[in-house]
Amino acid sequence: MNSWTDEKQANKLQKRVDRRQDNQIVKEGKEIGQDKLDNYEDKTTKLQARKDQAQLDSDNAAKSELAKIQAENERLKKKYEV
């Protein structure tokens, strides 16, 4: 997929984490065993970490792209200075 980016991945994972947190509240009301709740929370924490990493990668890619554009602009300014 050419259009899939780290930013889209971060947004997708954030929605998933939000849904899991909502579901955890429901599960706690159903008196499910603490072990299952702990496992559920652990997986949600791992998803949150993946989301944070995807967001960081997206931010780094944007900064890198901006640096490339600025360098190209400076190069062109020097080239066309009279």
Backbone as JSON Lines, residues from 0, in Angstrom:
{"i":0,"aa":"M","n":[0.83,-1.18,0.0],"ca":[0.0,0.0,0.0],"c":[0.88,1.24,0.0]}
{"i":1,"aa":"N","n":[0.77,1.99,-1.03],"ca":[1.57,3.2,-1.13],"c":[1.06,4.31,-0.23]}
{"i":2,"aa":"S","n":[-0.22,4.31,0.05],"ca":[-0.79,5.41,0.83],"c":[-0.77,5.16,2.34]}
{"i":3,"aa":"W","n":[-0.32,3.99,2.79],"ca":[-0.3,3.68,4.22],"c":[0.9,4.36,4.85]}
{"i":4,"aa":"T","n":[0.65,5.13,5.9],"ca":[1.73,5.87,6.55],"c":[1.75,5.57,8.04]}
{"i":5,"aa":"D","n":[2.82,6.01,8.69],"ca":[2.91,5.84,10.14],"c":[1.82,6.63,10.84]}
{"i":6,"aa":"E","n":[1.46,7.77,10.28],"ca":[0.4,8.58,10.89],"c":[-0.94,7.85,10.85]}
{"i":7,"aa":"K","n":[-1.23,7.22,9.73],"ca":[-2.48,6.45,9.63],"c":[-2.45,5.26,10.59]}
{"i":8,"aa":"Q","n":[-1.29,4.63,10.7],"ca":[-1.14,3.51,11.63],"c":[-1.38,3.97,13.06]}
{"i":9,"aa":"A","n":[-0.82,5.12,13.42],"ca":[-1.0,5.65,14.77],"c":[-2.47,5.94,15.04]}
{"i":10,"aa":"N","n":[-3.16,6.52,14.07],"ca":[-4.59,6.82,14.25],"c":[-5.4,5.54,14.4]}
{"i":11,"aa":"K","n":[-5.09,4.53,13.59],"ca":[-5.79,3.25,13.67],"c":[-5.59,2.61,15.04]}
{"i":12,"aa":"L","n":[-4.34,2.62,15.51],"ca":[-4.06,2.0,16.8],"c":[-4.69,2.79,17.95]}
{"i":13,"aa":"Q","n":[-4.77,4.11,17.82],"ca":[-5.41,4.91,18.87],"c":[-6.89,4.56,18.98]}
{"i":14,"aa":"K","n":[-7.55,4.39,17.84],"ca":[-8.96,3.99,17.87],"c":[-9.12,2.61,18.52]}
{"i":15,"aa":"R","n":[-8.18,1.71,18.2],"ca":[-8.24,0.37,18.78],"c":[-8.04,0.41,20.29]}
{"i":16,"aa":"V","n":[-7.08,1.22,20.75],"ca":[-6.84,1.36,22.19],"c":[-8.08,1.94,22.87]}
{"i":17,"aa":"D","n":[-8.69,2.94,22.26],"ca":[-9.89,3.55,22.84],"c":[-11.02,2.53,22.98]}
{"i":18,"aa":"R","n":[-11.22,1.72,21.93],"ca":[-12.26,0.68,22.0],"c":[-11.96,-0.33,23.08]}
{"i":19,"aa":"R","n":[-10.68,-0.73,23.19],"ca":[-10.3,-1.71,24.21],"c":[-10.52,-1.16,25.61]}
{"i":20,"aa":"Q","n":[-10.23,0.12,25.81],"ca":[-10.44,0.72,27.13],"c":[-11.94,0.76,27.47]}
{"i":21,"aa":"D","n":[-12.76,1.07,26.47],"ca":[-14.21,1.05,26.69],"c":[-14.69,-0.37,27.03]}
{"i":22,"aa":"N","n":[-14.17,-1.35,26.29],"ca":[-14.56,-2.74,26.53],"c":[-14.08,-3.23,27.89]}
{"i":23,"aa":"Q","n":[-12.95,-2.72,28.34],"ca":[-12.43,-3.15,29.65],"c":[-13.38,-2.71,30.76]}
{"i":24,"aa":"I","n":[-13.96,-1.53,30.63],"ca":[-14.92,-1.06,31.63],"c":[-16.12,-2.0,31.68]}
{"i":25,"aa":"V","n":[-16.58,-2.44,30.51],"ca":[-17.71,-3.38,30.45],"c":[-17.32,-4.71,31.08]}
{"i":26,"aa":"K","n":[-16.11,-5.18,30.76],"ca":[-15.65,-6.46,31.3],"c":[-15.53,-6.41,32.83]}
{"i":27,"aa":"E","n":[-15.08,-5.29,33.35],"ca":[-14.96,-5.16,34.8],"c":[-16.33,-5.25,35.47]}
{"i":28,"aa":"G","n":[-17.35,-4.77,34.8],"ca":[-18.71,-4.84,35.34],"c":[-19.28,-6.24,35.32]}
{"i":29,"aa":"K","n":[-18.73,-7.11,34.48],"ca":[-19.24,-8.47,34.35],"c":[-18.56,-9.45,35.3]}
{"i":30,"aa":"E","n":[-17.71,-8.96,36.15],"ca":[-17.02,-9.79,37.14],"c":[-16.2,-10.91,36.5]}
{"i":31,"aa":"I","n":[-15.45,-10.57,35.49],"ca":[-14.55,-11.52,34.84],"c":[-13.32,-11.66,35.74]}
{"i":32,"aa":"G","n":[-12.66,-12.8,35.69],"ca":[-11.5,-13.06,36.53],"c":[-10.41,-12.01,36.36]}
{"i":33,"aa":"Q","n":[-9.69,-11.75,37.44],"ca":[-8.66,-10.71,37.43],"c":[-7.53,-11.05,36.46]}
{"i":34,"aa":"D","n":[-7.22,-12.35,36.3],"ca":[-6.16,-12.74,35.37],"c":[-6.51,-12.32,33.94]}
{"i":35,"aa":"K","n":[-7.76,-12.54,33.54],"ca":[-8.18,-12.15,32.2],"c":[-8.15,-10.63,32.04]}
{"i":36,"aa":"L","n":[-8.56,-9.92,33.07],"ca":[-8.51,-8.47,33.0],"c":[-7.07,-7.96,32.9]}
{"i":37,"aa":"D","n":[-6.17,-8.59,33.64],"ca":[-4.76,-8.2,33.58],"c":[-4.18,-8.46,32.19]}
{"i":38,"aa":"N","n":[-4.5,-9.61,31.6],"ca":[-4.02,-9.93,30.25],"c":[-4.57,-8.93,29.24]}
{"i":39,"aa":"Y","n":[-5.83,-8.58,29.39],"ca":[-6.47,-7.62,28.5],"c":[-5.78,-6.27,28.61]}
{"i":40,"aa":"E","n":[-5.49,-5.85,29.82],"ca":[-4.82,-4.57,30.05],"c":[-3.38,-4.59,29.52]}
{"i":41,"aa":"D","n":[-2.7,-5.72,29.66],"ca":[-1.34,-5.84,29.13],"c":[-1.31,-5.67,27.61]}
{"i":42,"aa":"K","n":[-2.26,-6.31,26.94],"ca":[-2.31,-6.19,25.48],"c":[-2.64,-4.76,25.08]}
{"i":43,"aa":"T","n":[-3.52,-4.11,25.81],"ca":[-3.86,-2.72,25.52],"c":[-2.63,-1.83,25.7]}
{"i":44,"aa":"T","n":[-1.83,-2.11,26.71],"ca":[-0.6,-1.35,26.95],"c":[0.38,-1.55,25.8]}
{"i":45,"aa":"K","n":[0.48,-2.77,25.29],"ca":[1.37,-3.03,24.16],"c":[0.9,-2.3,22.9]}
{"i":46,"aa":"L","n":[-0.41,-2.26,22.7],"ca":[-0.96,-1.52,21.56],"c":[-0.67,-0.03,21.69]}
{"i":47,"aa":"Q","n":[-0.76,0.48,22.9],"ca":[-0.46,1.89,23.15],"c":[1.0,2.19,22.81]}
{"i":48,"aa":"A","n":[1.89,1.27,23.16],"ca":[3.31,1.45,22.85],"c":[3.54,1.44,21.34]}
{"i":49,"aa":"R","n":[2.87,0.54,20.63],"ca":[2.98,0.5,19.17],"c":[2.47,1.79,18.55]}
{"i":50,"aa":"K","n":[1.37,2.32,19.11],"ca":[0.81,3.58,18.61],"c":[1.79,4.72,18.84]}
{"i":51,"aa":"D","n":[2.39,4.76,20.01],"ca":[3.37,5.8,20.31],"c":[4.56,5.73,19.37]}
{"i":52,"aa":"Q","n":[5.03,4.52,19.07],"ca":[6.17,4.35,18.16],"c":[5.8,4.79,16.75]}
{"i":53,"aa":"A","n":[4.6,4.44,16.3],"ca":[4.16,4.85,14.97],"c":[4.06,6.37,14.88]}
{"i":54,"aa":"Q","n":[3.57,7.0,15.95],"ca":[3.47,8.46,15.97],"c":[4.86,9.08,15.93]}
{"i":55,"aa":"L","n":[5.79,8.52,16.68],"ca":[7.16,9.02,16.68],"c":[7.8,8.87,15.3]}
{"i":56,"aa":"D","n":[7.59,7.71,14.67],"ca":[8.11,7.49,13.32],"c":[7.52,8.49,12.32]}
{"i":57,"aa":"S","n":[6.23,8.75,12.47],"ca":[5.56,9.72,11.6],"c":[6.16,11.11,11.78]}
{"i":58,"aa":"D","n":[6.36,11.51,13.02],"ca":[6.94,12.82,13.31],"c":[8.36,12.92,12.75]}
{"i":59,"aa":"N","n":[9.15,11.86,12.92],"ca":[10.52,11.85,12.4],"c":[10.54,11.93,10.87]}
{"i":60,"aa":"A","n":[9.63,11.21,10.23],"ca":[9.56,11.24,8.77],"c":[9.19,12.64,8.27]}
{"i":61,"aa":"A","n":[8.27,13.29,8.98],"ca":[7.86,14.64,8.59],"c":[9.02,15.62,8.76]}
{"i":62,"aa":"K","n":[9.76,15.49,9.84],"ca":[10.91,16.37,10.06],"c":[11.98,16.13,9.0]}
{"i":63,"aa":"S","n":[12.2,14.87,8.66],"ca":[13.19,14.52,7.65],"c":[12.79,15.09,6.29]}
{"i":64,"aa":"E","n":[11.53,14.95,5.94],"ca":[11.03,15.48,4.68],"c":[11.16,17.0,4.64]}
{"i":65,"aa":"L","n":[10.84,17.67,5.74],"ca":[10.96,19.11,5.82],"c":[12.42,19.54,5.65]}
{"i":66,"aa":"A","n":[13.34,18.82,6.26],"ca":[14.76,19.13,6.14],"c":[15.22,18.98,4.68]}
{"i":67,"aa":"K","n":[14.74,17.95,4.0],"ca":[15.09,17.75,2.59],"c":[14.58,18.91,1.74]}
{"i":68,"aa":"I","n":[13.36,19.33,1.98],"ca":[12.77,20.43,1.22],"c":[13.53,21.73,1.48]}
{"i":69,"aa":"Q","n":[13.87,21.99,2.73],"ca":[14.61,23.2,3.05],"c":[15.99,23.19,2.41]}
{"i":70,"aa":"A","n":[16.66,22.06,2.4],"ca":[17.97,21.95,1.77],"c":[17.86,22.18,0.27]}
{"i":71,"aa":"E","n":[16.84,21.63,-0.34],"ca":[16.63,21.83,-1.78],"c":[16.33,23.3,-2.08]}
{"i":72,"aa":"N","n":[15.54,23.95,-1.24],"ca":[15.26,25.38,-1.43],"c":[16.53,26.21,-1.34]}
{"i":73,"aa":"E","n":[17.38,25.91,-0.37],"ca":[18.64,26.64,-0.22],"c":[19.54,26.41,-1.44]}
{"i":74,"aa":"R","n":[19.57,25.19,-1.92],"ca":[20.38,24.87,-3.09],"c":[19.9,25.66,-4.3]}
{"i":75,"aa":"L","n":[18.6,25.72,-4.5],"ca":[18.05,26.46,-5.63],"c":[18.26,27.96,-5.5]}
{"i":76,"aa":"K","n":[18.17,28.48,-4.25],"ca":[18.43,29.92,-4.05],"c":[19.85,30.26,-4.46]}
{"i":77,"aa":"K","n":[20.8,29.43,-4.06],"ca":[22.21,29.67,-4.41],"c":[22.42,29.55,-5.91]}
{"i":78,"aa":"K","n":[21.75,28.6,-6.51],"ca":[21.91,28.37,-7.95],"c":[21.43,29.56,-8.77]}
{"i":79,"aa":"Y","n":[20.33,30.16,-8.36],"ca":[19.72,31.21,-9.15],"c":[20.01,32.62,-8.64]}
{"i":80,"aa":"E","n":[20.91,32.74,-7.68],"ca":[21.32,34.08,-7.24],"c":[22.14,34.74,-8.34]}
{"i":81,"aa":"V","n":[21.93,35.98,-8.5],"ca":[22.68,36.7,-9.54],"c":[23.85,37.41,-8.96]}
